[in-house]
Each structure stands twice: as C-alpha cells, then as structure tokens.
Amino acid sequence: MSRTIAAVAVVVLLVNLVLAVPVALEMLTGIDAVAARFGTFTSPVTLPGWLSTGLLVAGVVAAAERALTWRRHRVVDAETIWTAL
C-alpha cells in the first residue's frame, strides 16, 4: 500500500509539472512588468477551473506525502541530486 501511495504521489507531481507549469508561466507573463521585460508566453494547455483546482489540491497532498514520509524519487527530486555528490 505504501509503495502504491508513493507511486501515485510521484505521478501526481509529474502531471502537475507538465500541466501546471505552462499555465503558471502564462499567468506570470501576463503581468505588465514581466511582459515588458521578457515578453508574453501563451500556454499550449488550457485547463478548466475545476481541473486546475484539482491539480493544485492533489499536488499539495502529494508533496505533503513525499515530505512527511521522507521518500525520494530520482526524477521528482532531480534538483537535490547534486547534494549527494
């Protein structure tokens, strides 16, 4: 059961990475000061409000699961790999 929960958490975090990051970039570049400096970005993904909210809640729960159980996954935790060298 624990491995299944960990696997689902990793999948949720990876889906959030693929779907939510472009939407967040579009929102960020919608700010006038950011758009003037870096230009605008149009997300290739358009999510309905209920899906964005669901991804946010699932991402928070998955991140909490990963943090509270001290588990690692080499893809999700890629930014911390350099500390092991």
N, CA, C and O of each residue as an XYZ file, in Angstrom:
340
protein
N       0.821     -1.184      0.000
C       0.000      0.000      0.000
C       0.875      1.261      0.000
O       0.575      2.238     -0.686
N       1.943      1.221      0.769
C       2.833      2.380      0.859
C       3.491      2.679     -0.485
O       3.607      3.839     -0.879
N       3.915      1.644     -1.180
C       4.531      1.848     -2.500
C       3.532      2.397     -3.501
O       3.884      3.214     -4.352
N       2.302      1.957     -3.403
C       1.263      2.457     -4.304
C       0.994      3.932     -4.042
O       0.874      4.717     -4.982
N       0.899      4.307     -2.790
C       0.681      5.713     -2.451
C       1.854      6.563     -2.928
O       1.650      7.654     -3.461
N       3.070      6.078     -2.744
C       4.255      6.809     -3.203
C       4.257      6.944     -4.729
O       4.585      8.006     -5.258
N       3.896      5.878     -5.426
C       3.864      5.931     -6.891
C       2.812      6.913     -7.383
O       3.055      7.663     -8.328
N       1.648      6.912     -6.751
C       0.589      7.852     -7.133
C       1.032      9.287     -6.865
O       0.752     10.184     -7.660
N       1.719      9.504     -5.755
C       2.210     10.849     -5.435
C       3.206     11.327     -6.484
O       3.164     12.487     -6.892
N       4.094     10.454     -6.920
C       5.073     10.827     -7.949
C       4.369     11.149     -9.261
O       4.715     12.122     -9.930
N       3.390     10.343     -9.628
C       2.648     10.592    -10.866
C       1.907     11.925    -10.794
O       1.909     12.690    -11.759
N       1.279     12.204     -9.665
C       0.558     13.474     -9.495
C       1.518     14.649     -9.623
O       1.201     15.636    -10.286
N       2.692     14.552     -8.995
C       3.665     15.646     -9.077
C       4.184     15.830    -10.499
O       4.388     16.963    -10.937
N       4.400     14.745    -11.220
C       4.873     14.865    -12.606
C       3.793     15.433    -13.521
O       4.090     16.229    -14.412
N       2.550     15.030    -13.306
C       1.444     15.596    -14.094
C       1.318     17.083    -13.814
O       1.111     17.877    -14.732
N       1.442     17.463    -12.546
C       1.411     18.882    -12.198
C       2.544     19.631    -12.883
O       2.353     20.750    -13.359
N       3.709     19.027    -12.935
C       4.857     19.671    -13.575
C       4.576     19.921    -15.052
O       4.879     20.995    -15.572
N       4.004     18.942    -15.718
C       3.746     19.061    -17.159
C       2.575     20.000    -17.458
O       2.641     20.788    -18.401
N       1.516     19.923    -16.670
C       0.315     20.699    -16.984
C       0.254     22.064    -16.316
O      -0.200     23.028    -16.931
N       0.695     22.162    -15.089
C       0.506     23.399    -14.341
C       1.597     24.433    -14.599
O       1.328     25.633    -14.531
N       2.797     24.004    -14.888
C       3.890     24.961    -15.096
C       3.629     25.872    -16.301
O       3.815     27.083    -16.176
N       3.206     25.351    -17.465
C       2.914     26.276    -18.570
C       1.788     27.264    -18.250
O       1.844     28.422    -18.662
N       0.783     26.817    -17.530
C      -0.314     27.711    -17.151
C       0.203     28.793    -16.204
O      -0.160     29.962    -16.335
N       1.052     28.404    -15.248
C       1.628     29.376    -14.321
C       2.526     30.372    -15.051
O       2.519     31.559    -14.724
N       3.294     29.910    -16.028
C       4.138     30.822    -16.819
C       3.294     31.818    -17.597
O       3.650     32.991    -17.707
N       2.178     31.351    -18.133
C       1.293     32.268    -18.855
C       0.734     33.324    -17.916
O       0.654     34.499    -18.275
N       0.347     32.910    -16.712
C      -0.174     33.878    -15.744
C       0.914     34.859    -15.324
O       0.651     36.053    -15.186
N       2.123     34.371    -15.123
C       3.232     35.225    -14.705
C       3.600     36.238    -15.787
O       3.847     37.406    -15.486
N       3.638     35.798    -17.037
C       3.977     36.730    -18.111
C       2.812     37.640    -18.474
O       2.966     38.538    -19.302
N       1.664     37.424    -17.874
C       0.535     38.333    -18.060
C       0.687     39.617    -17.255
O      -0.020     40.591    -17.509
N       1.594     39.631    -16.294
C       1.881     40.831    -15.509
C       2.632     41.810    -16.414
O       3.581     41.422    -17.096
N       2.218     43.052    -16.422
C       2.766     44.038    -17.362
C       4.280     44.198    -17.238
O       4.976     44.245    -18.253
N       4.798     44.282    -16.021
C       6.236     44.481    -15.832
C       7.038     43.280    -16.346
O       8.097     43.454    -16.948
N       6.545     42.085    -16.114
C       7.233     40.873    -16.583
C       7.129     40.772    -18.099
O       8.102     40.421    -18.766
N       5.955     41.079    -18.646
C       5.759     41.019    -20.096
C       6.647     42.025    -20.813
O       7.157     41.737    -21.895
N       6.840     43.203    -20.223
C       7.693     44.210    -20.850
C       9.149     43.766    -20.878
O       9.879     44.075    -21.820
N       9.566     43.051    -19.860
C      10.976     42.637    -19.776
C      11.267     41.355    -20.551
O      12.284     41.265    -21.239
N      10.368     40.348    -20.441
C      10.640     39.035    -21.022
C       9.719     38.654    -22.167
O       9.985     37.673    -22.861
N       8.648     39.397    -22.384
C       7.671     39.024    -23.395
C       6.567     38.180    -22.782
O       6.589     37.868    -21.592
N       5.612     37.822    -23.605
C       4.489     37.029    -23.109
C       4.657     35.576    -23.531
O       5.365     35.266    -24.489
N       3.998     34.703    -22.804
C       4.012     33.277    -23.092
C       2.569     32.819    -23.166
O       1.770     33.124    -22.281
N       2.235     32.095    -24.206
C       0.904     31.523    -24.344
C       1.003     30.028    -24.102
O       1.701     29.317    -24.825
N       0.316     29.566    -23.101
C       0.361     28.158    -22.727
C      -0.308     27.296    -23.781
O      -1.391     27.635    -24.258
N       0.315     26.195    -24.152
C      -0.338     25.282    -25.096
C      -1.435     24.462    -24.415
O      -2.184     23.747    -25.082
N      -1.526     24.566    -23.100
C      -2.504     23.812    -22.318
C      -3.532     24.781    -21.751
O      -3.176     25.776    -21.119
N      -4.801     24.488    -21.980
C      -5.877     25.273    -21.387
C      -6.663     24.354    -20.466
O      -7.295     23.398    -20.917
N      -6.620     24.649    -19.180
C      -7.290     23.805    -18.194
C      -8.549     24.490    -17.677
O      -8.547     25.693    -17.419
N      -9.631     23.715    -17.526
C     -10.811     24.300    -16.883
C     -10.526     24.550    -15.405
O      -9.608     23.961    -14.835
N     -11.302     25.407    -14.801
C     -11.086     25.784    -13.409
C     -11.122     24.614    -12.445
O     -10.317     24.554    -11.515
N     -12.048     23.678    -12.650
C     -12.154     22.541    -11.741
C     -10.917     21.654    -11.814
O     -10.508     21.082    -10.804
N     -10.310     21.530    -13.010
C      -9.119     20.708    -13.149
C      -7.904     21.395    -12.539
O      -7.068     20.740    -11.915
N      -7.800     22.705    -12.713
C      -6.702     23.449    -12.090
C      -6.764     23.342    -10.577
O      -5.743     23.141     -9.919
N      -7.954     23.475    -10.032
C      -8.131     23.357     -8.586
C      -7.814     21.940     -8.117
O      -7.158     21.755     -7.092
N      -8.272     20.959     -8.854
C      -7.987     19.564     -8.507
C      -6.505     19.251     -8.542
O      -5.992     18.552     -7.669
N      -5.812     19.769     -9.555
C      -4.368     19.568     -9.642
C      -3.639     20.256     -8.498
O      -2.667     19.723     -7.963
N      -4.110     21.434     -8.125
C      -3.491     22.147     -7.008
C      -3.640     21.362     -5.707
O      -2.670     21.178     -4.971
N      -4.847     20.906     -5.430
C      -5.096     20.155     -4.196
C      -4.332     18.831     -4.203
O      -3.710     18.469     -3.204
N      -4.376     18.110     -5.319
C      -3.656     16.837     -5.417
C      -2.152     17.048     -5.292
O      -1.460     16.229     -4.686
N      -1.641     18.137     -5.859
C      -0.216     18.436     -5.758
C       0.213     18.741     -4.334
O       1.283     18.317     -3.897
N      -0.619     19.473     -3.613
C      -0.301     19.776     -2.214
C      -0.298     18.500     -1.381
O       0.592     18.296     -0.555
N      -1.294     17.640     -1.596
C      -1.362     16.382     -0.851
C      -0.184     15.483     -1.210
O       0.414     14.871     -0.325
N       0.160     15.395     -2.501
C       1.288     14.561     -2.920
C       2.609     15.095     -2.378
O       3.466     14.319     -1.954
N       2.774     16.402     -2.389
C       4.006     16.988     -1.850
C       4.102     16.752     -0.350
O       5.185     16.490      0.172
N       2.974     16.842      0.341
C       2.975     16.571      1.779
C       3.323     15.108      2.046
O       4.064     14.810      2.983
N       2.801     14.202      1.238
C       3.124     12.787      1.402
C       4.612     12.548      1.212
O       5.238     11.820      1.982
N       5.174     13.168      0.181
C       6.609     12.991     -0.085
C       7.440     13.573      1.052
O       8.436     12.976      1.459
N       7.044     14.720      1.563
C       7.812     15.371      2.624
C       7.686     14.633      3.952
O       8.670     14.490      4.678
N       6.498     14.171      4.271
C       6.274     13.543      5.567
C       6.839     12.131      5.657
O       7.160     11.662      6.749
N       6.964     11.455      4.529
C       7.493     10.093      4.564
C       8.966     10.038      4.184
O       9.553      8.957      4.179
N       9.565     11.153      3.873
C      10.991     11.246      3.547
C      11.395     10.285      2.435
O      12.441      9.641      2.512
N      10.578     10.193      1.421
C      10.903      9.325      0.291
C      11.460     10.163     -0.830
O      11.153     11.348     -0.961
N      12.288      9.526     -1.638
C      12.895     10.222     -2.769
C      12.575      9.492     -4.064
O      12.382      8.276     -4.085
N      12.526     10.256     -5.128
C      12.395      9.710     -6.472
C      13.348     10.502     -7.346
O      13.354     11.733     -7.302
N      14.149      9.815     -8.137
C      15.227     10.489     -8.856
C      14.731     11.524     -9.871
O      15.448     12.482    -10.159
N      13.540     11.357    -10.411
C      13.029     12.325    -11.377
C      12.445     13.547    -10.668
O      12.751     14.684    -11.028
N      11.613     13.313     -9.670
C      10.964     14.415     -8.965
C      11.979     15.203     -8.156
O      11.888     16.428     -8.069
N      12.942     14.513     -7.565
C      13.928     15.163     -6.712
C      15.226     15.472     -7.461
O      16.300     15.474     -6.858
N      15.141     15.730     -8.750
C      16.336     15.938     -9.571
C      17.170     17.117     -9.104
O      18.394     17.099     -9.234
N      16.521     18.147     -8.558
C      17.278     19.321     -8.138
C      18.121     19.055     -6.903
O      19.008     19.850     -6.590
N      17.872     17.958     -6.189
C      18.670     17.664     -4.981
C      19.753     16.628     -5.243
O      20.487     16.267     -4.324
N      19.868     16.146     -6.463
C      20.870     15.113     -6.770
C      22.281     15.646     -6.552
O      23.151     14.910     -6.086
N      22.520     16.903     -6.878
C      23.878     17.443     -6.779
C      24.388     17.454     -5.338
O      25.598     17.456     -5.115
N      23.484     17.463     -4.357
C      23.927     17.463     -2.974
C      24.495     16.120     -2.543
O      25.214     16.043     -1.547
N      24.182     15.067     -3.281
C      24.683     13.739     -2.944
C      26.087     13.493     -3.500
O      26.710     12.478     -3.189
N      26.579     14.412     -4.315
C      27.902     14.192     -4.928
C      29.025     14.471     -4.002
O      30.188     14.329     -4.381
